[in-house]
């Protein structure tokens, strides 16, 4: 027997964790297998009104596996199932179903928790509907966290996620413009399926895998070379090792300033020096570094 939950679970944020903890507890109560069906992309991805995933599918699965067995669902393959057919799918050998109060299912999202409750009663399945998690008067959701990231409100986004927002990938050799300016940076390749946070400079943690601190610039480098594609480049404080070809992980901590077009390279260098001073002061005052 099993206990089941279904959703996108992008970000596996604090609201999702409420659902997942209920799943885990019920599976222990029934001595059943906890099973999580994660939908790869939300409907907005297909309608063209989507800013990007918060984290990669691989990261999502890793986080979800802390709560149970994980299976992926492609929305394109299930979107035309009637609510009744979809229920038949998730209710087989099922002792309990756990969902959020906004859960919808079946073609055109025709099914809601009321229908799910009625169908579950017919099969003697326990339905657990988890209330929305409200923080500072707002429902915690992946959509809200995406909005916060696009606004540069990284501290609030981190709080709702329950962890620091990650940017990671393989370091590649670019034009070494940072090195020429006296601030050598590691440039990271990142999937275009992921959301782009607000352009600007962030205080961050960097794992190489050893922990360091640094400054990440996200944007188009308008002063030195206006690019078409977004660049993710991190200047690691007190670090001079070769990282080309290696995977590194950056965790955004605080938004320091917006990306700006400077009148000259000298003005840019002066601002970068000020950014480093600001970062070191914050590290000393808030992070004990």
N, C-alpha and C positions, 0 to 999 in steps of 0.2 A: 504493500500500500504506500501511498505517497501524499504529501501536502504540497500544493502547487501555488505559485504566484506568476503573474504575467505582466510585463510592462517594458518600456524602453530602458528605463533605469540609467539614462545618460548622466554621468557624473557620480552616480551612486552617492547622492548627497544625504543630508541628515533626514530629509523627509522619506527618501527611499529606505534609509536604515531603520526607520520605524516599522515599515512593512516587512523588511527582511528579518528583523529581530522577532516579530510576531510569527513569521514563517518557521524560524528556527525553534522557537518555544513550542509551537503546536506540533512540530515534527517529533520533538522529544516526548510530548504528552501522549501522542498516538503511537509512538515507536515506529514512525513512518519515515520514508525518504523525503528530505526537503528538495523540491525541484523548482528551478527558476527558469522561466522562458523569457529571454531578453529579445526584444524586437530591434533589429540592427539599426534601422533609421525610422524616425517618426514620420508621420504623413507629410509634415511641412517640407521635408527633404524632397518629396516627389512633386509638390505643388510649386516649388521654386521660391518659397518664402521662408528660407532657413539660413541662419547665420553660421551653422556648422556644429559639429559635435563638441561637447566639452572635453571629452577624453577619447582615446582610441578604443575600438572594440576590444582589442587585446587587453588593455588596461581595465576596461569595464568587467570583462570576464574574470580577470584575476581578482578584482575586488569582490565580485559577486560570489566567487568560489569560497569565500570565507563563511558564507551562509548556507551553501547547499550545492547541489549538482546543477550545472548551467547548460542550457540548450539555447541555440539561436533560432529566431524566426525571421523570415523575410516577409515584410509586410505585403509585397507584391503577390506572394503566393497564398496569403490568407485573407486578403482584403475583401474578396468576393464571397467568403463563407457567410452564410446566414448566422445570426446569433445562436441559433439552436445547433447548427453544425459545429460552430466553434466551441460551444459548451460541451458537446459530445467528445470533442478532442481533448479538452482539459480535464474532463470529469472521469475519464477512465481510470479505474483502480485508485480513485482519489478519496481520501478521508476528509480533507479540508482544503478550502481555497482561501487565499489571503489577497486582498486588493485594497487600493486606496479608494476614497469615497468618490473620486472623479472618474473611476474606471469605466471605460466604454469598450464594447466588443461587437464583432460582427460587421457585415457590410454597411457602409455609411454610418458606422458607429451607432447602429440602431439599438444595441443592447446596453442597459445601464445596470446599476447595482440592484435596483428593484427586481428587474427581470432575473438577474443572476441569483438573487435570494430565492425567488419562486422555483427556479429550475433546480437549485441546490437542495431545497426542501423535498422535492419530488424524488431525489436520489439519496436522501438522508446524508447529505454532505454538509459539514459545518462550514458556514461562510463567515469569515472574519473581515469586516470592513474597517480599515484603519483610518482614523480621522486625519484631516490635513494637519500638518505641522505649521503652526503660525508663529513667526518670529518678528518682532517689531511691527505687528499689525499686518504682515503680509504672508501669504501662503508660500512656503518654501517649494520651489520648482526649478527644473532645469531652465525653463524660459526666463525666470527671474535672474538666475545666475549668469546666463548669457548676457542679459541686459547690463548687469553690474560689470561684467568684464569689458563690454564695449564702452562703458562709461569710465573705465579705469578705476572702479571701486574694488580693488583687488582684496582689501582687508575684509570687506563684507562678504565678498564671494568666497573667500577662504573659510570664513566662519560658517557659512551655510553649507559648504562642501564638507566641512569637518576635517579638512587637510589643506595644505598649500597647493595652489593651482600649478600643475606641471607643464613644462615645455621641454621636450627632449628629442634627441635624434643624433644622427651621425654628424661629426664636425667635418666640413669640407673646406678645401682651399679656395678662397675667393681672390679678390684683387689686393688683399692685405692693406687696405686703406687705413684701417685703424692703427696698424703697426707704424705706418708712415707718419701718423699724427701723434705717436707716442702712447697710444692706447691700444695695444694688440688685442684683438677680439677673436673669439671662437664663433664661427658661423654655423648655425644648425639647420639641417634640412628637416622640414616638418610637413606632414600630410596636409593637403589642401582641403580635406574633409573636416578639419578641425577649425573651430572658431578662432578668429584673430582678435586678441584683446586690443584695447585702445592703443593707438600709436603713441609712443613715448618711451621714457626711461624709467626702469623699475629697479629697486633694490631687490636682490635675490640671493637664494642659496644655490650653490652649484656643486653637484656630485660628480667626481671624475674617475672613480667612485668616491674618493676621499672628499669630505665636506670642506667647501670653501665658501666665501661670500663674494658677491660681485655686482655689476651693473649690467642689466640687459636693455638693449635698445630694440624696440619693435617698430618697424616703419619702412620708409622708402629712401632714406638717406638723401634728403632733398638738397643739402648744402654741397656735399662732395660728389654725388652721382645719383641723380634721381632715377630710381629703378622702377620697373613695371611690376615686379613681384615683391611681396613683403619679405623683408630680411629680419632674421632673428639672430642677433649677435650679442655675445656676452663678454664683457671685460672682467676678468677674474682678478680680484685684489691679491697682491703679493704672490703672483704665480707666473712662472715662465717656462712651463713644460710644453712639449709638442703634443697636441691633441688630434692632429689630422687623422681622419679615418676611425676615430674612437667614438663610442656612444657616450654622451653626457646627459645629465638630467638637471634642469634648472627649475627651481620653485620660486614663483613670484611672491614677494613679501609686501612691498609698498610701491605705490605709484609716486614717482618724484616730480616729473614734469612732462608736458606734452612735447612731441617732436616739433621742432621749429626750423625754419629756413633762416640761416644766419647770413649776415652781410659779407662775411669773409671767413676764410679758414681759421684765421687767428681768433676770431670771435667764437667760433665753434670750439677750438681747443681750450679757450678760457672757460667756456661753459662746462666742458668736460672735466676740467680741473675742479670747478665748483661742485659738480655732481659728485665727484669722488670725495670731496670734503664733507658734503652733506651725508653721503653714505657712511663714511667712517664715524661721523658724529652719531648717527642713528644706531649704528652697530654697537657703539660704546654705551649709549644711553639705554637702549631697549633690548639689545640682544647679548649684552655682556661679552662683546668680542673686541 
